[in-house]
Amino acid sequence: MKQLSNDSSLADYQQLIRQLIIERGYDKETISEVFTLLVEEVGELAKAIRKVNGQKIGDHSKQHEIAEEAADVFWLLIDLCNRLDVNLAQAFRDKEIINQSRNYK
């Protein structure tokens, strides 16, 4: 398995996650299943942010760490993009070109 360095590219992350999905046996999950997991992790990230913002959360709620939940969201977004043949770095660059032509006020 390739190790990532501090200067790894988004393409490096996409390749590593592609390999790890197979190694860890997640390659049979459907796009719908991965998307549902992504949404769930976004919810856990939201809960962690609520705690930091001082918003109320239930006493029985599991405590979530922002960095861990953000990493889970990142992983699942990349996994989803891999399954949909989206080069995320290129998609970001293309979208940023569109965004630069917009008027933000």
C-alpha positions in Angstrom: 0.0 0.0 0.0 1.3 3.4 -0.9 1.9 5.8 1.9 0.8 9.4 1.6 3.1 12.3 2.3 2.4 15.8 3.4 2.5 16.9 -0.3 0.3 14.2 -1.7 -2.0 15.3 -4.4 -5.8 14.8 -4.5 -5.1 12.2 -7.3 -2.8 10.4 -4.8 -5.7 10.2 -2.3 -8.1 9.0 -5.0 -5.7 6.2 -5.9 -5.0 5.2 -2.3 -8.7 5.1 -1.4 -9.4 3.1 -4.6 -6.9 0.5 -3.4 -8.0 0.5 0.2 -11.7 0.0 -0.7 -10.7 -3.2 -2.4 -8.2 -4.3 0.3 -10.8 -3.7 3.0 -13.7 -5.4 1.1 -15.8 -2.4 0.5 -15.8 -2.7 -3.2 -19.2 -4.5 -3.4 -21.1 -1.5 -1.9 -23.3 0.3 -4.3 -23.2 3.9 -5.1 -26.4 4.4 -3.2 -24.9 2.7 -0.1 -21.8 4.9 -0.3 -23.9 8.0 -0.7 -26.0 7.1 2.3 -22.8 6.6 4.4 -21.5 10.0 3.2 -24.7 11.7 4.3 -24.5 9.9 7.7 -21.0 11.1 8.2 -21.9 14.7 7.2 -24.5 14.5 10.0 -21.9 13.3 12.5 -19.6 16.2 11.4 -22.5 18.6 11.9 -23.1 17.2 15.4 -19.4 17.7 16.2 -19.5 21.3 15.0 -22.7 21.9 17.0 -20.8 20.9 20.1 -17.9 23.3 19.4 -20.4 26.1 18.7 -22.0 25.6 22.0 -25.3 24.4 20.6 -27.3 21.9 22.5 -26.8 18.2 21.9 -28.5 15.4 23.7 -26.7 13.9 26.8 -27.1 10.5 25.2 -25.5 11.5 21.9 -22.2 10.0 21.0 -19.4 12.6 21.1 -17.8 13.2 17.7 -14.5 14.7 16.9 -14.4 17.2 14.1 -11.2 16.1 12.5 -12.2 12.4 12.5 -15.6 13.1 11.0 -14.1 15.5 8.4 -11.7 12.7 7.4 -14.7 10.3 7.1 -16.5 12.7 4.9 -13.4 13.2 2.8 -12.8 9.5 2.4 -16.4 8.8 1.4 -16.6 11.7 -1.0 -13.5 10.4 -2.7 -14.9 6.9 -2.7 -18.1 8.1 -4.3 -16.2 10.1 -6.9 -14.0 7.1 -7.7 -17.1 4.9 -8.3 -18.6 7.6 -10.5 -15.3 8.1 -12.5 -15.0 11.7 -11.3 -11.5 13.1 -11.2 -12.2 15.3 -8.2 -9.2 17.6 -8.7 -10.2 18.3 -12.3 -13.8 18.7 -11.3 -12.8 21.3 -8.7 -10.6 23.2 -11.2 -13.5 23.2 -13.8 -16.0 24.4 -11.3 -13.7 27.1 -10.0 -13.4 28.5 -13.5 -17.2 28.7 -13.6 -17.3 30.3 -10.1 -14.7 32.9 -11.1 -17.1 34.2 -13.8 -19.9 34.7 -11.3 -20.6 38.0 -9.6 -20.6 37.5 -5.8 -22.0 40.3 -3.6 
